[in-house]
Amino acid sequence: MTAKDLPALSVADLQSLLRQREVSPREVIDALQARIETVDREINAYLSLDFEAAAKEAEKANVDLPLGGVPIAVKDIISVAGQPCTCASKILRSYRAPYDATVICRLRAAGAIPFGKTNLDEFAMGSSTENSGTKLTRNPWELSRVPGGSSGGSAAAVAADTAFGALGTDTGGSIRQPAALSGIVGLKPTYGRVSRFGLVAFASSLDQIGPLTKTVRDAALLMNAIAGHDPQDSTCLNEPVADYAAALGHDLRGTRLGLPKEYMVEGTDPQVKTAIDAAVKHLNALGAEIIDISLPHTEYATAVYYILATAEASANLARFDGVRYGYRADNPKDLLDHYGRTREEGFGPEVKRRIILGTYVLSSGYYDAYYLRAQKVRELIRQDFSRAFERVDALISPTSPVPAFKFGERTADPLQMYLTDIFTCPANLAGVCGISVPCGFAEIDGKRLPIGVQLLGKALDETRILQIAHAFEQTSQWHKERAPIAATLQTALVRRSFSEGG
Amino acid sequence: MARNSELDVAYVARLARLNLTETETELFQRQLGDVLKYVEKLRELNVNNVQAAAHGIPIFNVLREDEPRDWFTAEEALRNAPRQRDGLFIVTKVVE
């Protein structure tokens, strides 16, 4: 293997090369930079890069730390001191984060190097990254299709081998769905497992930060670094953190896996259904007991989600007023004009739509009918999960009802886009953890598009879903397949290095 | 639950301090009308004796000691301000 091939490695494999002193952190950063400069023109996963700072950190990196010398990409809604944090919004275009989010402090303490910020739907509102106010990110498997969203930049970077691993955020599926559509692993931790201090808030009762990675082990390694209590986030749980990576390798005999009958809804692509059926059989063959169960309020989850998420967003985004930071409209004639035009010119269409809906469901006369009722139905959904987890250790379902769709295919009708979250948003409402792992491919228009299987676990039972996902992954080949663009460009890169004598 | 026809996008936009163009107002009126029609399905459920869940994992009253600590300097806090002078944010005139 040449230095140019380094970006194809998993975090775990990179770590072992670094620890054996076969490569230096500086060589890793340089190889990643070269790869991004060649590949990201086509993918557009990154919004900003700071290789100067990353190279400096690499020079002094301690490779014996848990993630020593490992570069990690960060969704551009998480604060990294001194770097832009635009949320892919015009309103934050010139903003630079004054401090590190707790997850970034923890990554740094584990030796990791944050070097770049990835694209997203504006303020994480969307399921395709098409709502980015900055640029379109392409799916590395098929450039005419979306990478999923809202953590589409993080997912595409990992899938295109332009990141070893990345952080994303998941409010209704924004880690798991792009992971599925891009053919990688994505974990949404339990609500409160990971600190959100330094994360720009979208929907505070739902948002969680988590890893997007090439393998399940890498997800466990990143979780080891970022999980745990933080006094600066009052919703962060003060509970012991497991060694997730050390717990892998557990065999599945005796594991009870629930198959919710509501999770095979109309509109699910037949190729997705076939892949999930095969994954269920596979896990059964590995020793897991498959139990039919019911989550009867599933059909209400999307409605509850879009009331609560927009309500919380309308409150959280009130802070963008053009006074303390961010964009400000020119020459306002009075204060109302200042607010109204700053927000009109600063926010994109989906953010505006959600602010309007959220403001409406919270407004006097409608609060009880929409917001309060949605909170009550949320409780029913939570109880569905509690009852299910009395009988099973984890639940299995598709991550997304469809594989990666084409640009523009779902943008005209917001409701159609919202319904792509149908399998993922219930976990956010209930606060439980979930992971998506590659489980096959759909063939559409002669192209192979990745499919992901979702495993949902009890609150704080990340260990269990990581173990199941790992057992599945280690006995299947799906995660070893690379996006065609990754393979092609990698060859090109190696060839170039030879021609330059490198 | 309210009928979707009760949504007046122009009025709500004023509440949200968010100017919209006429085209946006009409588009959102139609699109959000569809969303509100969809969420009406929540009316099917009897929620009379159900407690509202604000969070998936209930935790309450997380407090800390009220102690001074090092945080931003005024200069750091002002670094992202669109307009500032003499260590202060410049705001649009509020009084006549």
Interface residues (C-beta under 8 A of the other chain):
Chain A: S94 Y95 R96 P98 T190 Y191 G192 S205 P231 S234 T235 L237 H297 E299 Y300 T302 A303 V304 Y306 I307 S314 A318 D321 G322 V323 R324 Y325 G326 Y327 R328 P332 D334 L335 L336 D337 H338 Y339 G340 R341 R343 E344 F347 P349 K352 R353 I355 I356 L357 T359 Y360 S363 G365 Y366 A369 Y370 L372 R373 A374 Q375 K376 V377 R378 E379 L380 R382 D413 P414 L415 Y418 N428 L429 A430 G431 V432 A459
Chain B: M1 A2 E6 L7 V9 V12 A13 L15 A16 R17 L18 N19 L20 T21 E24 F28 Q31 L32 D34 V35 L36 Y38 V39 K41 L42 R43 L45 V47 V50 Q51 A52 A53 A54 H55 G56 I57 I59 V62 R64 F72 E76 A77 R79 N80 A81 P82 R83 F89 V91 T92 K93 V94
